[in-house]
C-alpha cells in the first residue's frame, strides 16, 4: 500500500511539474547536453578538508538545504536519511543515537558515554541530553559510520556525528532572514548577519526561534483536560568572531546558546485504552527544560611544514525533567497493578524531578602536515573533563496527591515527606580523560595508498552518590565517595585505498573503537547485589570494504560498503535482584554485519534522483543471563512480596527476582532496523519569471528490537514510512525566495521508539513521529 502511494505520488508530481516547465525546444537536447556534473562534497571526516569520494570510510553529508527542505530542526529528523542511523527518543529528555546498532543502551545513566559521539565543529558534546539542542546556523551535518578509533576528541564504537556550522567570512557584509508559519501553530524564524571590520576581523551572529503547539495531549490532568504534549518552544543563538592578523594565524571564538522549555514529550502507555496515538490517558502535567551553553576557541597557526591547531571548549547543561512515569491515570494504573497477590498495589508513579547538571571542558592540540609528498599525517592530544550531577525524586502511593512537588536536596532525614518517596538519588560523577593519537597516509603508487593510525585512551571516573535516604541525621541524602574506575585502551585503524580510476576507488579497513566504562550511582551507594559499582568499557573490532564511484561523466554517484563487527561488552541497563539497584551491565559478545548503498544521479539538467538503503543484522553470540525489570517485579509479586513487603522479606524476595533471568544468546541487537532507506526526486527549471525547485521524498525505517531482551510485542518497534514534499520559487533578479514544505504527507502515526522504563513503574510507552506538518516560508538575502 505504501509503495503504491509513493509510486503514484512521484509519477503525478513529475507529470505536473513537467507540464509547468518552460516550453520544450524544437529539438530536445540529449541527456549529455542537458545534465551538468555532480558537485564535490568536502568533509572534515579525517580532521582536514577532504573530498567525500576520496575518504576511505563510510561517511554521509547532510546539507543545510536538505535540513531546510525536510523542516529538520534537531538530530531526530535525520531518521531514514542516513544508512544505518537511528535516533530514538527515550524517557525524559534523552535521545538515543545509534549507527549500525551501536549507540547507548544506558541513556538514563547520564554518566555513561554514548557509542555515537556527537560533535559541533569538532568539539565533543558530553551529555546525550545536550544533543537535543536545535541545529543552529548549520552548513552541513557529517555522519561517520563505524568505529572512530583514532582522531576525534572522543573515540566511539558506533560512529561520529559532526555538526559543521557556518563561519565568519572576512571582507563580506551579508545576511539572511527567514520567516515561516504553518499548522499546529508553527512559527519558524531565523536571522543571520556577517559583518567585517577592516580586512582582518569579522563577526557572524545568528538567532533563531522555533515553536508549535502540542502534537498530542494528556486527557486526565486535573483542571487541564487537554494538557498539551510534544510542543516546541525553542530559542537559540550563536555569535562567532574571526581574527586573522596575518596569513599564518587565525583565531575563531564562538558561543552557541540554546533553551527549550515545554510541557514535555508524549509517551503513550501501551495499556492506554484510547486508540488515538495523539491522546494520552494520563494525569500528571509533565515538563521538560533543556538549557545548553557552548563556548569554544579555535586557533590555527601555519608553520612551514605543518598546521598547528588548538581547540578549546567549555560546556554547561541544565536539564530538568518531570513526567508521568506510570503513563496512565491513577484509577487505570491501580487497576493494572492491583491483584490479590500484590496485597493492594498503588495508584500512581510520578517523577516530579530528574535534574541533570553538567559542566565540562576540552582541550585539543594537533599538527597536520602540509607537504605535497607521498606521506600525509596528523598527530594530536586531547584532554577532557566533565562533571555530571543528578538529583532524582520519584513518588508512588495510593493517595490522591497526584501532583506533589519534589523535596529540596537539604530536606531533613526525619521530615515526614521523605516516607512518601519511592526513590531518590543525589550523585555527582567526574570523568577525566586524555588521549594521544597519530594517523598517516602513505602513497605507495599513483593508485594505491595505505592509512594507519593509533590512539591511546586513558579514562578515570570518581564521584559520590546516595540513594533512597538512609541518614539518621542531617539531610536525608548524604552522598558518599564511590568506588573509582580507571580504564586504558589502545585503538586505531589500518586501511588500503585503491584509486583505480580518477573517479572510482576501492577501500578495505580494520578499525578498533572504544567506549569507556563508568560508575553505577545506585550500586555505588550500596543498593545492589549483582549490578557492580562499575561497568566495563565497550570495544568494537570492525572489518569493512567499500567502493566509491562516479560514472556517466560525473553525473552518477554510487557508494557501497559492507562490514562485519565483533562487538564486546555492550553496556546496557539491567535490573538487580535488590530493589532500586538497577544499573549498567555488560553483554559479553555480539556479531553485527550489513550492506549499505548511497546514490545520486543527475538524470538531466532538470532532474536529480537520490537514494540510500541499508540491510543490517546483528545477534548476541554468547551466553548471558540478564534480568528484566518487569519480569523481576512480576516474580516478586507472584511470590507474595510486593514492594512494601520487600525489605521485611529480603532473602526470599531477592531469590524470587533473581530466578527469572533469561539468556540473551541468539537475541537481536537492539536498534538495528533490518531495512532502512530513502528515495527522492528533485526537479529544477525556470518557470515564468523565476526558478522553481520541487522535491518529493520517501523514507522507510524498518522494524527493530528496542532492548536486548527481545520481549515480543513489548520490545518490537514496528516499521513506518513517510512522504515529504518541498517547493521553492526564486523570482529572477530578486533577493526573495518563497518555499512550502510538507512533512509526513499521509499523516502516518509512525512509532519512533518504544521505551520500557527500567526504573520505577516498569511501564512500556510509545513515542510517535510528528503528524502531518506544513510550513510556508519567505526568505531574504542581502
CORTA-V574435 format. One record per backbone hydrogen bond with DSSP energy under -0.5 kcal/mol. NH is the residue of the N-H (numbers start at 1). CO is the residue of the C=O. If there is no record, write none. Layout:
nh:co
NH:CO
NH:CO
//
This chain:
nh:co
5:1
6:2
7:3
8:4
9:5
10:6
11:7
12:8
13:9
14:10
15:11
16:12
17:13
18:14
19:15
20:16
21:17
21:18
22:686
28:26
34:30
35:31
38:554
42:40
43:50
46:48
47:44
50:43
52:41
54:51
55:51
55:52
57:55
58:145
59:57
60:143
62:141
63:61
64:139
67:63
68:64
69:65
70:66
71:68
72:67
73:71
75:131
77:74
78:75
79:76
80:85
81:78
82:78
85:82
86:98
88:86
88:96
90:94
94:91
96:88
97:95
98:86
98:96
99:102
100:84
101:84
101:671
102:99
103:101
105:571
109:106
110:108
112:109
115:103
117:115
117:159
119:161
120:123
121:163
123:120
124:122
125:118
126:124
130:127
131:127
131:128
132:129
133:130
135:73
136:134
137:135
139:164
140:164
141:62
142:140
142:162
143:60
144:142
144:160
145:58
145:143
146:158
148:156
149:147
155:153
156:148
157:115
158:115
159:115
160:144
161:117
162:142
162:160
163:119
163:161
164:140
164:162
165:163
166:137
172:169
174:172
174:194
176:192
177:780
178:190
179:778
180:188
181:776
182:186
183:774
186:182
186:183
187:211
188:180
189:209
190:178
191:207
192:176
193:205
194:174
195:203
197:201
198:196
200:197
201:197
202:242
203:195
204:240
205:193
206:238
207:191
208:236
209:189
210:234
211:187
212:232
213:184
215:229
215:230
216:229
217:278
218:227
219:280
220:282
224:221
227:218
227:224
228:226
229:216
230:264
232:212
234:210
235:259
236:208
237:257
238:206
239:255
240:204
241:253
242:202
243:251
244:200
246:249
249:246
250:300
251:243
252:298
253:241
253:251
254:296
255:239
256:294
257:237
258:292
259:235
260:290
261:233
262:288
267:265
268:266
268:766
269:267
269:327
270:764
272:269
275:273
279:276
280:217
282:280
283:328
286:284
287:322
288:262
289:320
290:260
291:318
292:258
293:316
294:256
295:314
296:254
297:312
298:252
299:310
300:250
301:308
302:248
303:301
303:306
307:368
308:301
308:306
309:307
309:366
310:299
311:364
312:297
313:362
314:295
315:360
316:293
317:358
318:291
319:356
320:289
321:354
322:287
323:351
325:323
325:349
326:349
327:324
329:281
333:329
334:330
335:331
336:332
337:333
338:334
342:339
343:339
343:340
344:339
345:342
347:397
348:397
350:395
351:323
352:350
353:393
354:321
355:391
356:319
357:389
358:317
359:387
360:315
361:385
362:313
363:383
364:311
365:381
366:309
367:379
368:307
369:377
370:305
371:305
376:374
376:441
378:439
379:367
380:437
381:365
382:435
383:363
384:433
385:361
386:431
387:359
388:429
389:357
390:427
391:355
392:425
393:353
394:423
395:350
396:420
397:348
402:400
404:402
411:408
413:474
415:412
418:415
419:416
420:417
421:418
422:394
423:394
425:392
426:466
427:390
428:464
429:388
430:462
431:386
432:460
433:384
434:458
435:382
436:456
437:380
438:454
439:378
440:452
441:376
442:450
443:374
443:441
444:442
444:448
445:448
449:497
450:442
451:495
452:440
453:493
454:438
455:491
456:436
457:455
457:489
458:434
459:487
460:432
461:485
462:430
464:428
465:480
466:426
468:424
471:476
476:411
478:476
480:465
482:463
485:461
487:459
489:457
491:455
491:489
492:512
493:453
494:510
495:451
496:508
497:449
498:506
499:447
499:497
500:498
501:504
504:501
505:548
506:498
507:546
508:496
509:544
510:494
511:542
512:492
513:540
515:538
518:535
520:533
521:519
524:520
525:521
526:523
527:522
532:530
535:518
538:515
539:568
540:513
541:566
542:511
542:540
543:564
544:509
545:562
546:507
547:560
548:505
549:558
550:503
551:556
555:551
556:551
557:600
558:549
559:598
560:547
561:596
562:545
563:594
564:543
565:592
566:541
567:565
567:590
568:539
568:566
569:588
570:587
572:585
573:105
574:583
575:627
581:578
583:574
585:572
587:570
590:567
591:619
592:565
593:617
594:563
595:615
596:561
597:613
598:559
599:611
600:557
601:609
602:555
603:601
603:607
604:607
608:682
609:601
610:680
611:599
612:678
613:597
614:676
615:595
616:674
617:593
619:591
620:667
621:589
622:589
626:624
626:662
628:626
632:628
633:629
634:630
635:631
636:632
637:633
638:634
639:635
640:637
641:636
645:642
646:642
646:643
647:643
649:645
649:646
650:647
653:649
654:650
655:651
656:652
657:653
658:654
659:655
660:657
661:658
662:626
664:624
666:620
667:664
669:618
671:705
674:703
676:614
677:700
678:612
679:698
680:610
681:696
682:608
683:694
684:606
685:692
687:690
690:687
691:730
692:685
693:728
694:683
695:726
696:681
697:724
698:679
699:722
700:677
701:720
702:675
704:717
706:715
710:707
712:710
714:711
715:711
716:712
717:704
717:715
718:716
720:701
722:699
724:697
725:742
726:695
727:740
728:693
729:738
730:691
731:729
732:689
734:731
737:779
738:729
739:777
740:727
741:775
742:725
743:773
745:723
747:744
750:748
752:750
752:767
753:767
755:765
756:754
757:755
757:763
762:759
765:755
766:268
767:753
769:750
773:743
775:741
776:181
777:739
778:179
779:737
780:177
781:735
782:175
//
